[in-house]
């Protein structure tokens, strides 16, 4: 496959990890949000990844390549990752007794978001490392293409 | 003795065949593929310019998309350069043949 295809797959990985980092930053920014438009405290959100394109595309793409038939290479998806859904964690957050808080319920308890900073920092580290791994794949693909050009030098 | 009149140049068959002889089909193919390489280079150049202008105007485009498009453009440009070098070298070799 052309090196452009592996670049496109890694680009989808980079976009997915950046979206995951957006989720983490949203969770951390809203770690103390006690009221939302839907009522109640903020609940942390997470992303779910899935492979991009229908699974049947990759065998067809490879078969077309092996039989040397003309392939619309730029339009055919053959790999990559996409964010399939954003899930909200429904676990109940910690309740703190504070009757003077404007969001306190009738018992005087305030429900805080179920955001655990340790979990969020770990997710952030994981997203960063995955981003760097995708970057090194891009670097390897680029170097392979440039080395191939050296054949003609 | 009968002296035949001088006929026009267009009716000389041998000269006509030599003048209208097509170049070798291999060279045609190479120049055609070079044209295709230049077309795809132009295409990737336009895409990269569009992405860069979107990024500089603050629209929603990822930084890594711009960098990957720039890199792809660079590699396409080097490919076109390498093919051009080969074509020019082949031309020079042909020209160095003494008649």
gemmi code that builds the backbone of each chain (N, CA, C; Angstrom):
import gemmi

chains = {
    "A": [
        ("UNK", (0.843, -1.193, 0.000), (0.000, 0.000, 0.000), (0.870, 1.231, 0.000)),
        ("UNK", (0.387, 2.289, -0.551), (1.172, 3.522, -0.594), (1.383, 4.039, 0.816)),
        ("UNK", (2.399, 4.855, 0.959), (2.680, 5.349, 2.298), (1.622, 6.335, 2.744)),
        ("UNK", (0.851, 6.855, 1.772), (-0.209, 7.787, 2.142), (-1.268, 7.099, 3.003)),
        ("UNK", (-1.531, 5.784, 2.725), (-2.556, 5.090, 3.489), (-2.152, 4.943, 4.951)),
        ("UNK", (-0.872, 4.596, 5.199), (-0.464, 4.444, 6.595), (-0.463, 5.797, 7.297)),
        ("UNK", (-0.185, 6.870, 6.547), (-0.280, 8.200, 7.149), (-1.714, 8.507, 7.547)),
        ("UNK", (-2.661, 8.099, 6.686), (-4.057, 8.405, 6.992), (-4.520, 7.640, 8.227)),
        ("UNK", (-4.085, 6.370, 8.340), (-4.472, 5.575, 9.506), (-3.905, 6.196, 10.782)),
        ("UNK", (-2.628, 6.589, 10.740), (-2.030, 7.198, 11.933), (-2.668, 8.535, 12.244)),
        ("UNK", (-3.091, 9.264, 11.201), (-3.752, 10.547, 11.454), (-5.063, 10.321, 12.188)),
        ("UNK", (-5.784, 9.233, 11.840), (-7.023, 8.965, 12.564), (-6.739, 8.610, 14.016)),
        ("UNK", (-5.615, 7.897, 14.256), (-5.238, 7.602, 15.629), (-4.915, 8.864, 16.411)),
        ("UNK", (-4.200, 9.799, 15.758), (-3.867, 11.053, 16.428), (-5.126, 11.838, 16.782)),
        ("UNK", (-6.075, 11.880, 15.845), (-7.313, 12.609, 16.119), (-8.069, 11.968, 17.273)),
        ("UNK", (-8.104, 10.617, 17.296), (-8.829, 9.933, 18.362), (-8.194, 10.217, 19.716)),
        ("UNK", (-6.861, 10.178, 19.803), (-6.208, 10.437, 21.082), (-6.386, 11.882, 21.517)),
        ("UNK", (-6.423, 12.800, 20.538), (-6.622, 14.201, 20.898), (-8.027, 14.403, 21.450)),
        ("UNK", (-9.018, 13.672, 20.857), (-10.384, 13.766, 21.363), (-10.472, 13.209, 22.782)),
        ("UNK", (-9.730, 12.117, 23.024), (-9.709, 11.545, 24.367), (-9.128, 12.545, 25.367)),
        ("UNK", (-8.090, 13.266, 24.925), (-7.509, 14.272, 25.806), (-8.502, 15.399, 26.071)),
        ("UNK", (-9.311, 15.730, 25.045), (-10.356, 16.743, 25.253), (-11.326, 16.297, 26.332)),
        ("UNK", (-11.704, 15.011, 26.296), (-12.611, 14.480, 27.309), (-11.999, 14.587, 28.688)),
        ("UNK", (-10.702, 14.221, 28.788), (-10.023, 14.276, 30.088), (-9.983, 15.708, 30.604)),
        ("UNK", (-9.673, 16.659, 29.708), (-9.589, 18.052, 30.158), (-10.964, 18.558, 30.557)),
        ("UNK", (-12.021, 18.093, 29.853), (-13.373, 18.499, 30.235), (-13.733, 17.960, 31.610)),
        ("UNK", (-13.358, 16.701, 31.864), (-13.640, 16.119, 33.172), (-12.923, 16.860, 34.283)),
        ("UNK", (-11.631, 17.169, 34.045), (-10.860, 17.841, 35.097), (-11.389, 19.252, 35.310)),
        ("UNK", (-11.761, 19.928, 34.211), (-12.252, 21.305, 34.363), (-13.565, 21.334, 35.131)),
        ("UNK", (-14.387, 20.285, 34.964), (-15.691, 20.251, 35.618), (-15.684, 19.420, 36.889)),
        ("UNK", (-14.527, 19.258, 37.524), (-14.435, 18.377, 38.686), (-15.198, 18.910, 39.876)),
        ("UNK", (-15.518, 20.204, 39.891), (-16.241, 20.774, 41.036), (-17.617, 21.291, 40.629)),
        ("UNK", (-18.064, 20.919, 39.435), (-19.344, 21.464, 38.956), (-20.501, 20.737, 39.614)),
        ("UNK", (-21.272, 21.467, 40.403), (-22.354, 20.817, 41.143), (-23.710, 21.006, 40.496)),
        ("UNK", (-23.813, 21.858, 39.486), (-25.100, 21.986, 38.803), (-24.880, 21.933, 37.292)),
        ("UNK", (-25.776, 21.232, 36.620), (-25.729, 21.149, 35.159), (-27.118, 21.462, 34.612)),
        ("UNK", (-27.194, 21.579, 33.292), (-28.472, 21.917, 32.668), (-29.496, 20.807, 32.877)),
        ("UNK", (-29.008, 19.543, 32.977), (-29.947, 18.431, 33.174), (-30.294, 18.232, 34.633)),
        ("UNK", (-29.716, 19.057, 35.512), (-29.949, 18.868, 36.945), (-28.922, 17.934, 37.534)),
        ("UNK", (-28.556, 18.156, 38.777), (-27.587, 17.284, 39.431), (-26.173, 17.700, 39.086)),
        ("UNK", (-25.237, 16.948, 39.649), (-23.837, 17.294, 39.459), (-23.357, 16.793, 38.096)),
        ("UNK", (-22.162, 17.285, 37.686), (-21.546, 16.845, 36.441), (-21.122, 15.392, 36.586)),
        ("UNK", (-21.328, 14.608, 35.529), (-20.877, 13.224, 35.548), (-19.782, 13.067, 34.508)),
        ("UNK", (-18.721, 12.362, 34.869), (-17.575, 12.277, 33.965), (-17.936, 11.499, 32.713)),
        ("UNK", (-17.292, 11.875, 31.601), (-17.565, 11.266, 30.302), (-16.307, 10.611, 29.780)),
        ("UNK", (-16.512, 9.592, 28.958), (-15.391, 8.848, 28.393), (-15.700, 8.529, 26.936)),
        ("UNK", (-14.655, 8.274, 26.150), (-14.858, 7.961, 24.734), (-14.682, 6.472, 24.522)),
        ("UNK", (-15.377, 5.958, 23.498), (-15.248, 4.558, 23.119), (-14.743, 4.529, 21.683)),
        ("UNK", (-13.637, 3.803, 21.442), (-13.045, 3.717, 20.116), (-13.526, 2.464, 19.405)),
        ("UNK", (-13.556, 2.542, 18.082), (-13.855, 1.350, 17.280), (-13.108, 1.495, 15.957)),
        ("UNK", (-12.838, 0.363, 15.275), (-12.122, 0.481, 14.007), (-12.962, 1.236, 12.979)),
        ("UNK", (-12.252, 1.925, 12.097), (-12.932, 2.795, 11.153), (-13.315, 2.008, 9.911)),
        ("UNK", (-14.463, 2.303, 9.345), (-14.885, 1.656, 8.116), (-15.408, 0.257, 8.403)),
        ("UNK", (-16.261, -0.270, 7.526), (-16.742, -1.637, 7.766), (-15.610, -2.631, 7.670)),
        ("UNK", (-15.685, -3.675, 8.471), (-14.575, -4.628, 8.570), (-14.335, -5.339, 7.254)),
        ("UNK", (-15.352, -5.375, 6.364), (-15.173, -6.131, 5.132), (-14.324, -5.385, 4.122)),
        ("UNK", (-14.007, -4.111, 4.404), (-13.266, -3.351, 3.396), (-11.832, -3.811, 3.253)),
        ("UNK", (-11.213, -4.197, 4.373), (-9.780, -4.504, 4.320), (-9.477, -5.730, 3.464)),
        ("UNK", (-10.199, -6.866, 3.604), (-9.891, -8.004, 2.714), (-10.116, -7.652, 1.241)),
        ("UNK", (-11.193, -6.902, 0.937), (-11.437, -6.516, -0.454), (-10.329, -5.638, -1.003)),
        ("UNK", (-9.866, -4.703, -0.154), (-8.796, -3.812, -0.578), (-7.526, -4.601, -0.883)),
        ("UNK", (-7.170, -5.537, 0.007), (-5.950, -6.328, -0.186), (-6.076, -7.201, -1.424)),
        ("UNK", (-7.275, -7.798, -1.616), (-7.470, -8.656, -2.793), (-7.335, -7.848, -4.077)),
        ("UNK", (-7.899, -6.612, -4.070), (-7.796, -5.785, -5.274), (-6.342, -5.430, -5.558)),
        ("UNK", (-5.584, -5.146, -4.503), (-4.175, -4.824, -4.670), (-3.403, -5.988, -5.264)),
        ("UNK", (-3.675, -7.220, -4.735), (-2.907, -8.381, -5.186), (-3.227, -8.719, -6.633)),
        ("UNK", (-4.470, -8.436, -7.076), (-4.833, -8.786, -8.449), (-4.522, -7.664, -9.411)),
        ("UNK", (-3.858, -6.586, -8.938), (-3.424, -5.469, -9.782), (-4.577, -4.792, -10.507)),
        ("UNK", (-5.766, -4.859, -9.944), (-6.865, -4.137, -10.595), (-6.845, -2.690, -10.121)),
        ("UNK", (-7.383, -1.759, -10.945), (-7.345, -0.356, -10.519), (-8.181, -0.131, -9.269)),
        ("UNK", (-7.585, 0.487, -8.296), (-8.259, 0.700, -7.014), (-8.344, 2.194, -6.760)),
        ("UNK", (-9.516, 2.657, -6.403), (-9.652, 4.072, -6.031), (-9.065, 4.211, -4.639)),
        ("UNK", (-7.762, 4.393, -4.577), (-7.094, 4.235, -3.285), (-7.468, 5.335, -2.310)),
        ("UNK", (-7.726, 6.540, -2.819), (-7.981, 7.586, -1.849), (-9.361, 7.483, -1.242)),
        ("UNK", (-10.313, 6.871, -1.963), (-11.673, 6.851, -1.429), (-11.956, 5.635, -0.580)),
        ("UNK", (-11.108, 4.609, -0.682), (-11.425, 3.355, -0.007), (-10.797, 3.373, 1.375)),
        ("UNK", (-11.602, 3.134, 2.391), (-11.089, 3.129, 3.752), (-10.603, 1.734, 4.085)),
        ("UNK", (-9.448, 1.642, 4.646), (-8.919, 0.332, 4.980), (-8.166, 0.431, 6.283)),
        ("UNK", (-8.801, 0.851, 7.331), (-8.108, 0.881, 8.608), (-8.223, 2.243, 9.247)),
        ("UNK", (-7.859, 2.283, 10.511), (-7.961, 3.531, 11.243), (-8.920, 3.357, 12.407)),
        ("UNK", (-9.009, 4.385, 13.220), (-9.837, 4.317, 14.423), (-10.804, 5.495, 14.386)),
        ("UNK", (-11.948, 5.300, 14.983), (-12.904, 6.394, 15.106), (-13.539, 6.312, 16.493)),
        ("UNK", (-14.054, 7.463, 16.915), (-14.761, 7.501, 18.199), (-16.200, 7.108, 17.926)),
        ("UNK", (-16.633, 5.927, 18.454), (-17.974, 5.452, 18.115), (-19.021, 6.050, 19.027)),
        ("UNK", (-18.699, 6.285, 20.305), (-19.662, 6.947, 21.174), (-18.957, 7.565, 22.375)),
        ("UNK", (-19.675, 8.489, 22.986), (-19.199, 9.118, 24.218), (-20.121, 8.628, 25.330)),
        ("UNK", (-19.579, 7.897, 26.294), (-20.410, 7.352, 27.379), (-20.261, 8.226, 28.610)),
        ("UNK", (-21.366, 8.320, 29.356), (-21.358, 9.075, 30.609), (-21.326, 8.081, 31.752)),
        ("UNK", (-20.395, 8.288, 32.665), (-20.258, 7.394, 33.814), (-21.361, 7.710, 34.822)),
        ("UNK", (-22.294, 6.772, 35.052), (-23.454, 7.054, 35.885), (-23.208, 6.784, 37.365)),
        ("UNK", (-21.990, 6.469, 37.740), (-21.708, 6.195, 39.161), (-21.971, 7.442, 39.982)),
        ("UNK", (-22.532, 7.283, 41.181), (-22.880, 8.425, 42.022), (-21.618, 9.063, 42.576)),
        ("UNK", (-21.609, 10.392, 42.597), (-20.452, 11.098, 43.112), (-20.496, 11.219, 44.628)),
        ("UNK", (-19.423, 11.727, 45.222), (-19.380, 11.854, 46.696), (-20.345, 12.934, 47.189)),
        ("UNK", (-20.947, 12.694, 48.343), (-21.873, 13.659, 48.924), (-21.221, 14.286, 50.145)),
        ("UNK", (-21.248, 15.612, 50.153), (-20.584, 16.344, 51.241), (-21.642, 17.136, 51.994)),
        ("UNK", (-21.572, 17.091, 53.319), (-22.554, 17.819, 54.113), (-22.171, 19.286, 54.149)),
        ("UNK", (-23.011, 20.138, 53.533), (-22.735, 21.581, 53.508), (-24.055, 22.304, 53.308)),
        ("UNK", (-24.823, 22.544, 54.374), (-26.168, 23.116, 54.197), (-26.162, 24.537, 53.671)),
        ("UNK", (-25.014, 25.242, 53.734), (-24.991, 26.624, 53.271), (-24.715, 26.730, 51.790)),
        ("UNK", (-24.452, 25.603, 51.136), (-24.154, 25.617, 49.693), (-25.461, 25.839, 48.929)),
        ("UNK", (-25.442, 26.679, 47.876), (-26.689, 26.917, 47.122), (-27.272, 25.670, 46.465)),
        ("UNK", (-26.444, 24.644, 46.223), (-26.952, 23.431, 45.582), (-27.246, 22.318, 46.585)),
        ("UNK", (-27.307, 22.635, 47.866), (-27.553, 21.583, 48.863), (-28.987, 21.090, 48.755)),
        ("UNK", (-29.179, 19.772, 48.884), (-30.548, 19.241, 48.839), (-31.194, 19.377, 50.220)),
        ("UNK", (-32.370, 18.756, 50.408), (-33.133, 19.010, 51.634), (-32.424, 18.484, 52.880)),
        ("UNK", (-31.506, 17.510, 52.721), (-30.759, 17.026, 53.882), (-29.494, 17.829, 54.137)),
        ("UNK", (-29.181, 18.798, 53.295), (-27.972, 19.582, 53.473), (-26.767, 18.999, 52.787)),
        ("UNK", (-26.951, 17.942, 51.963), (-25.805, 17.322, 51.282), (-25.675, 17.902, 49.878)),
        ("UNK", (-24.427, 18.084, 49.465), (-24.115, 18.523, 48.101), (-23.441, 17.349, 47.386)),
        ("UNK", (-23.966, 16.998, 46.215), (-23.359, 15.912, 45.418), (-22.319, 16.508, 44.482)),
        ("UNK", (-21.110, 16.005, 44.590), (-20.029, 16.478, 43.731), (-19.838, 15.509, 42.563)),
        ("UNK", (-19.191, 15.938, 41.494), (-19.000, 15.039, 40.346), (-18.145, 13.832, 40.690)),
        ("UNK", (-18.395, 12.734, 39.962), (-17.660, 11.490, 40.206), (-16.340, 11.479, 39.447)),
        ("UNK", (-15.620, 12.612, 39.476), (-14.351, 12.728, 38.762), (-13.236, 12.444, 39.741)),
        ("UNK", (-12.463, 11.398, 39.448), (-11.313, 11.056, 40.277), (-10.068, 11.567, 39.557)),
        ("UNK", (-9.349, 12.490, 40.194), (-8.230, 13.130, 39.512), (-7.134, 12.129, 39.150)),
        ("UNK", (-6.943, 11.111, 39.980), (-5.904, 10.113, 39.670), (-6.252, 9.379, 38.390)),
        ("UNK", (-7.517, 8.996, 38.251), (-7.950, 8.286, 37.041), (-7.780, 9.180, 35.815)),
        ("UNK", (-8.153, 10.462, 35.971), (-8.046, 11.359, 34.829), (-6.595, 11.578, 34.422)),
        ("UNK", (-5.701, 11.723, 35.413), (-4.289, 11.915, 35.063), (-3.731, 10.676, 34.377)),
        ("UNK", (-4.144, 9.491, 34.827), (-3.679, 8.270, 34.170), (-4.167, 8.203, 32.733)),
        ("UNK", (-5.445, 8.556, 32.520), (-5.957, 8.574, 31.151), (-5.203, 9.583, 30.300)),
        ("UNK", (-4.830, 10.714, 30.913), (-4.105, 11.729, 30.165), (-2.737, 11.208, 29.741)),
        ("UNK", (-2.041, 10.538, 30.676), (-0.740, 9.955, 30.333), (-0.882, 8.924, 29.227)),
        ("UNK", (-1.911, 8.076, 29.325), (-2.120, 7.045, 28.307), (-2.394, 7.681, 26.950)),
        ("UNK", (-3.207, 8.747, 26.933), (-3.495, 9.417, 25.659), (-2.228, 10.025, 25.080)),
        ("UNK", (-1.394, 10.629, 25.947), (-0.150, 11.228, 25.463), (0.773, 10.184, 24.861)),
        ("UNK", (0.927, 9.048, 25.552), (1.819, 8.007, 25.027), (1.297, 7.411, 23.738)),
        ("UNK", (-0.038, 7.230, 23.635), (-0.591, 6.716, 22.380), (-0.374, 7.710, 21.250)),
        ("UNK", (-0.520, 9.012, 21.565), (-0.277, 10.041, 20.554), (1.161, 9.955, 20.055)),
        ("UNK", (2.114, 9.820, 20.990), (3.521, 9.746, 20.575), (3.805, 8.476, 19.792)),
        ("UNK", (3.118, 7.369, 20.154), (3.329, 6.130, 19.391), (2.865, 6.298, 17.951)),
        ("UNK", (1.701, 6.954, 17.759), (1.226, 7.212, 16.396), (2.190, 8.111, 15.646)),
        ("UNK", (2.774, 9.095, 16.367), (3.739, 9.988, 15.719), (4.959, 9.214, 15.242)),
        ("UNK", (5.421, 8.233, 16.039), (6.602, 7.491, 15.606), (6.279, 6.600, 14.411)),
        ("UNK", (5.027, 6.133, 14.307), (4.642, 5.362, 13.110), (4.704, 6.256, 11.877)),
        ("UNK", (4.202, 7.495, 12.038), (4.246, 8.434, 10.910), (5.686, 8.699, 10.495)),
        ("UNK", (6.554, 8.869, 11.514), (7.955, 9.132, 11.220), (8.585, 7.966, 10.455)),
        ("UNK", (8.274, 6.734, 10.887), (8.828, 5.554, 10.216), (8.332, 5.471, 8.780)),
        ("UNK", (7.038, 5.737, 8.560), (6.495, 5.665, 7.190), (7.167, 6.701, 6.300)),
        ("UNK", (7.365, 7.910, 6.840), (7.993, 8.963, 6.049), (9.423, 8.590, 5.705)),
        ("UNK", (10.153, 8.034, 6.701), (11.549, 7.678, 6.438), (11.647, 6.565, 5.412)),
        ("UNK", (10.690, 5.600, 5.459), (10.696, 4.529, 4.468), (10.489, 5.093, 3.076)),
        ("UNK", (9.574, 6.045, 2.942), (9.315, 6.609, 1.619), (10.540, 7.353, 1.103)),
        ("UNK", (11.198, 8.129, 1.972), (12.369, 8.891, 1.533), (13.534, 7.961, 1.183)),
        ("UNK", (13.674, 6.854, 1.942), (14.726, 5.890, 1.610), (14.461, 5.246, 0.262)),
        ("UNK", (13.163, 5.009, -0.043), (12.841, 4.420, -1.347), (13.252, 5.360, -2.463)),
        ("UNK", (13.149, 6.673, -2.226), (13.575, 7.621, -3.246), (15.074, 7.552, -3.484)),
        ("UNK", (15.834, 7.112, -2.468), (17.279, 7.028, -2.632), (17.699, 5.963, -3.623)),
        ("UNK", (16.770, 5.082, -3.996), (17.104, 4.050, -4.982), (17.530, 4.710, -6.286)),
        ("UNK", (16.870, 5.839, -6.604), (17.159, 6.457, -7.879), (18.317, 7.427, -7.845)),
        ("UNK", (18.939, 7.591, -6.657), (19.979, 8.602, -6.553), (21.290, 8.129, -7.151)),
    ],
    "B": [
        ("UNK", (12.417, 10.459, -75.368), (12.422, 9.982, -73.987), (11.497, 10.845, -73.167)),
        ("UNK", (10.742, 10.182, -72.373), (9.744, 10.914, -71.606), (10.333, 11.381, -70.288)),
        ("UNK", (10.254, 12.681, -70.001), (10.752, 13.225, -68.733), (9.553, 13.417, -67.821)),
        ("UNK", (9.530, 12.678, -66.699), (8.366, 12.833, -65.802), (8.425, 14.173, -65.070)),
        ("UNK", (7.261, 14.766, -64.870), (7.237, 16.051, -64.187), (7.536, 15.862, -62.702)),
        ("UNK", (8.020, 16.969, -62.078), (8.351, 16.901, -60.649), (7.036, 16.930, -59.860)),
        ("UNK", (6.798, 15.866, -59.126), (5.546, 15.838, -58.370), (5.738, 16.602, -57.054)),
        ("UNK", (4.665, 16.897, -56.402), (4.738, 17.701, -55.171), (5.361, 16.885, -54.038)),
        ("UNK", (5.815, 17.618, -53.032), (6.524, 16.970, -51.916), (5.616, 15.997, -51.176)),
        ("UNK", (4.331, 16.322, -51.121), (3.433, 15.511, -50.309), (3.295, 14.100, -50.820)),
        ("UNK", (3.629, 13.864, -52.067), (3.399, 12.528, -52.602), (4.632, 11.655, -52.534)),
        ("UNK", (5.726, 12.161, -51.913), (6.909, 11.322, -51.756), (6.668, 10.371, -50.598)),
        ("UNK", (6.481, 9.091, -50.838), (6.036, 8.200, -49.754), (7.096, 7.946, -48.702)),
        ("UNK", (8.371, 7.792, -49.112), (9.391, 7.434, -48.131), (9.613, 8.552, -47.109)),
        ("UNK", (9.719, 9.792, -47.634), (9.925, 10.927, -46.732), (8.739, 11.083, -45.796)),
        ("UNK", (7.543, 10.843, -46.349), (6.340, 10.984, -45.520), (6.358, 10.006, -44.363)),
        ("UNK", (6.768, 8.766, -44.651), (6.806, 7.766, -43.579), (7.782, 8.170, -42.491)),
        ("UNK", (8.955, 8.681, -42.859), (9.948, 9.050, -41.861), (9.470, 10.229, -41.024)),
        ("UNK", (8.813, 11.211, -41.709), (8.422, 12.416, -40.992), (7.309, 12.127, -39.972)),
        ("UNK", (6.389, 11.213, -40.329), (5.251, 10.987, -39.439), (5.466, 9.801, -38.516)),
        ("UNK", (6.708, 9.323, -38.416), (6.951, 8.162, -37.553), (6.712, 8.547, -36.098)),
        ("UNK", (5.940, 7.749, -35.355), (5.651, 8.066, -33.969), (6.858, 7.731, -33.110)),
        ("UNK", (7.045, 8.461, -31.989), (8.126, 8.083, -31.057), (7.805, 6.753, -30.385)),
        ("UNK", (8.822, 6.159, -29.755), (8.654, 4.843, -29.138), (7.574, 4.891, -28.071)),
        ("UNK", (6.763, 3.832, -27.925), (5.632, 3.846, -26.997), (6.110, 3.873, -25.554)),
        ("UNK", (7.298, 3.369, -25.268), (7.791, 3.398, -23.896), (8.003, 4.825, -23.427)),
        ("UNK", (8.573, 5.654, -24.288), (8.820, 7.035, -23.893), (7.492, 7.773, -23.692)),
        ("UNK", (6.490, 7.429, -24.534), (5.169, 8.034, -24.366), (4.608, 7.739, -22.991)),
        ("UNK", (4.761, 6.461, -22.584), (4.210, 6.068, -21.285), (4.897, 6.815, -20.153)),
        ("UNK", (6.212, 6.958, -20.270), (6.958, 7.587, -19.178), (6.550, 9.044, -19.047)),
        ("UNK", (6.450, 9.732, -20.180), (6.062, 11.138, -20.073), (4.626, 11.272, -19.590)),
        ("UNK", (3.785, 10.304, -19.947), (2.408, 10.354, -19.470), (2.342, 10.170, -17.954)),
        ("UNK", (3.120, 9.175, -17.439), (3.100, 8.977, -15.986), (3.721, 10.159, -15.265)),
        ("UNK", (4.722, 10.796, -15.891), (5.288, 11.980, -15.265), (4.232, 13.078, -15.182)),
        ("UNK", (3.403, 13.180, -16.219), (2.308, 14.139, -16.169), (1.344, 13.826, -15.043)),
        ("UNK", (1.074, 12.530, -14.832), (0.181, 12.150, -13.731), (0.803, 12.476, -12.385)),
        ("UNK", (2.125, 12.254, -12.267), (2.802, 12.574, -11.007), (2.695, 14.071, -10.734)),
        ("UNK", (2.885, 14.871, -11.777), (2.770, 16.322, -11.590), (1.346, 16.708, -11.202)),
        ("UNK", (0.342, 16.013, -11.788), (-1.042, 16.318, -11.421), (-1.303, 16.029, -9.956)),
        ("UNK", (-0.829, 14.849, -9.481), (-1.082, 14.522, -8.078), (-0.294, 15.443, -7.168)),
        ("UNK", (0.880, 15.886, -7.614), (1.654, 16.842, -6.819), (0.889, 18.148, -6.694)),
        ("UNK", (0.314, 18.598, -7.812), (-0.475, 19.828, -7.781), (-1.676, 19.683, -6.852)),
        ("UNK", (-2.302, 18.501, -6.929), (-3.466, 18.246, -6.080), (-3.113, 18.334, -4.604)),
        ("UNK", (-2.018, 17.646, -4.217), (-1.639, 17.659, -2.799), (-1.192, 19.052, -2.381)),
        ("UNK", (-0.606, 19.815, -3.317), (-0.205, 21.189, -2.999), (-1.428, 22.034, -2.684)),
        ("UNK", (-2.491, 21.883, -3.495), (-3.704, 22.661, -3.255), (-4.349, 22.287, -1.926)),
        ("UNK", (-4.374, 20.962, -1.634), (-4.965, 20.533, -0.368), (-4.201, 21.103, 0.814)),
        ("UNK", (-2.867, 21.053, 0.717), (-2.047, 21.562, 1.815), (-2.281, 23.056, 2.009)),
        ("UNK", (-2.371, 23.796, 0.906), (-2.609, 25.233, 1.042), (-3.944, 25.502, 1.716)),
        ("UNK", (-4.972, 24.722, 1.322), (-6.278, 24.906, 1.949), (-6.242, 24.643, 3.443)),
        ("UNK", (-5.551, 23.544, 3.835), (-5.476, 23.205, 5.254), (-4.720, 24.276, 6.032)),
        ("UNK", (-3.623, 24.788, 5.459), (-2.825, 25.789, 6.171), (-3.636, 27.063, 6.364)),
        ("UNK", (-4.394, 27.453, 5.323), (-5.175, 28.682, 5.480), (-6.281, 28.484, 6.504)),
        ("UNK", (-6.850, 27.248, 6.564), (-7.879, 26.990, 7.575), (-7.301, 27.041, 8.973)),
        ("UNK", (-6.092, 26.504, 9.125), (-5.480, 26.505, 10.454), (-5.147, 27.921, 10.884)),
        ("UNK", (-4.616, 28.735, 9.953), (-4.203, 30.092, 10.342), (-5.416, 30.976, 10.598)),
        ("UNK", (-6.569, 30.645, 10.002), (-7.751, 31.461, 10.283), (-8.504, 30.945, 11.498)),
        ("UNK", (-7.964, 29.911, 12.156), (-8.538, 29.465, 13.412), (-9.685, 28.485, 13.266)),
        ("UNK", (-9.903, 27.915, 12.085), (-10.999, 26.971, 11.942), (-10.618, 25.620, 12.528)),
        ("UNK", (-11.614, 24.747, 12.595), (-11.427, 23.494, 13.301), (-10.688, 22.488, 12.423)),
        ("UNK", (-9.371, 22.601, 12.392), (-8.570, 21.588, 11.703), (-7.405, 21.239, 12.625)),
        ("UNK", (-7.109, 19.933, 12.712), (-6.066, 19.499, 13.629), (-4.686, 19.903, 13.129)),
        ("UNK", (-3.810, 20.185, 14.070), (-2.436, 20.541, 13.711), (-1.739, 19.381, 13.025)),
        ("UNK", (-1.993, 18.142, 13.519), (-1.283, 17.021, 12.912), (-1.756, 16.774, 11.482)),
        ("UNK", (-3.023, 17.128, 11.170), (-3.471, 16.990, 9.778), (-2.677, 17.901, 8.859)),
        ("UNK", (-2.440, 19.136, 9.316), (-1.684, 20.084, 8.500), (-0.266, 19.582, 8.293)),
        ("UNK", (0.361, 19.091, 9.393), (1.749, 18.644, 9.278), (1.853, 17.416, 8.386)),
        ("UNK", (0.891, 16.492, 8.491), (0.941, 15.300, 7.648), (0.736, 15.678, 6.189)),
        ("UNK", (-0.171, 16.623, 5.909), (-0.375, 17.057, 4.524), (0.894, 17.718, 3.985)),
        ("UNK", (1.554, 18.519, 4.820), (2.810, 19.162, 4.402), (3.863, 18.121, 4.071)),
        ("UNK", (3.953, 17.089, 4.915), (4.964, 16.058, 4.704), (4.678, 15.261, 3.443)),
        ("UNK", (3.394, 14.939, 3.223), (3.022, 14.199, 2.013), (3.354, 15.009, 0.779)),
        ("UNK", (3.095, 16.321, 0.866), (3.426, 17.216, -0.233), (4.924, 17.195, -0.513)),
        ("UNK", (5.716, 17.214, 0.565), (7.162, 17.217, 0.419), (7.644, 15.942, -0.277)),
        ("UNK", (7.106, 14.789, 0.143), (7.546, 13.527, -0.465), (7.121, 13.463, -1.929)),
        ("UNK", (5.891, 13.915, -2.236), (5.457, 13.936, -3.640), (6.374, 14.810, -4.476)),
        ("UNK", (6.807, 15.949, -3.900), (7.681, 16.853, -4.626), (9.014, 16.182, -4.913)),
        ("UNK", (9.562, 15.448, -3.890), (10.830, 14.763, -4.110), (10.711, 13.674, -5.169)),
        ("UNK", (9.544, 12.994, -5.186), (9.333, 11.962, -6.218), (9.365, 12.602, -7.600)),
        ("UNK", (8.662, 13.743, -7.742), (8.645, 14.424, -9.041), (10.052, 14.868, -9.424)),
        ("UNK", (10.827, 15.355, -8.449), (12.206, 15.769, -8.717), (13.044, 14.584, -9.212)),
        ("UNK", (12.904, 13.424, -8.535), (13.710, 12.259, -8.918), (13.377, 11.811, -10.330)),
        ("UNK", (12.070, 11.793, -10.660), (11.690, 11.382, -12.011), (12.213, 12.387, -13.030)),
        ("UNK", (12.139, 13.683, -12.698), (12.648, 14.706, -13.618), (14.134, 14.532, -13.853)),
        ("UNK", (14.881, 14.236, -12.766), (16.325, 14.035, -12.924), (16.624, 12.880, -13.865)),
        ("UNK", (15.866, 11.779, -13.692), (16.085, 10.620, -14.548), (15.787, 10.946, -16.003)),
        ("UNK", (14.690, 11.673, -16.234), (14.333, 12.004, -17.615), (15.396, 12.898, -18.241)),
        ("UNK", (15.869, 13.894, -17.472), (16.861, 14.814, -18.020), (18.174, 14.081, -18.298)),
        ("UNK", (18.552, 13.152, -17.385), (19.777, 12.382, -17.612), (19.669, 11.520, -18.858)),
        ("UNK", (18.499, 10.901, -19.048), (18.307, 10.082, -20.242), (18.402, 10.935, -21.493)),
        ("UNK", (17.804, 12.130, -21.437), (17.869, 13.033, -22.598), (19.309, 13.412, -22.898)),
        ("UNK", (20.067, 13.731, -21.857), (21.461, 14.134, -22.090), (22.272, 12.997, -22.696)),
        ("UNK", (22.039, 11.764, -22.210), (22.744, 10.616, -22.772), (22.442, 10.467, -24.245)),
        ("UNK", (21.145, 10.635, -24.596), (20.781, 10.518, -26.007), (21.455, 11.608, -26.826)),
        ("UNK", (21.518, 12.815, -26.284), (22.071, 13.936, -27.021), (23.574, 13.786, -27.218)),
        ("UNK", (24.218, 13.042, -26.313), (25.670, 12.915, -26.427), (26.078, 11.951, -27.528)),
        ("UNK", (25.118, 11.210, -28.096), (25.438, 10.309, -29.194), (25.861, 11.123, -30.390)),
        ("UNK", (27.039, 10.820, -30.957), (27.473, 11.558, -32.135), (26.757, 10.985, -33.355)),
        ("UNK", (26.353, 11.892, -34.242), (25.573, 11.472, -35.399), (26.520, 10.891, -36.417)),
    ],
}
model = gemmi.Model(1)
for chain_id, residues in chains.items():
    chain = gemmi.Chain(chain_id)
    for i, (resn, *xyz) in enumerate(residues, 1):
        res = gemmi.Residue()
        res.name, res.seqid = resn, gemmi.SeqId(i, " ")
        for name, pos in zip(("N", "CA", "C"), xyz):
            atom = gemmi.Atom()
            atom.name, atom.element = name, gemmi.Element(name[0])
            atom.pos, atom.b_iso = gemmi.Position(*pos), 0.0
            res.add_atom(atom)
        chain.add_residue(res)
    model.add_chain(chain)
structure = gemmi.Structure()
structure.add_model(model)
structure.setup_entities()
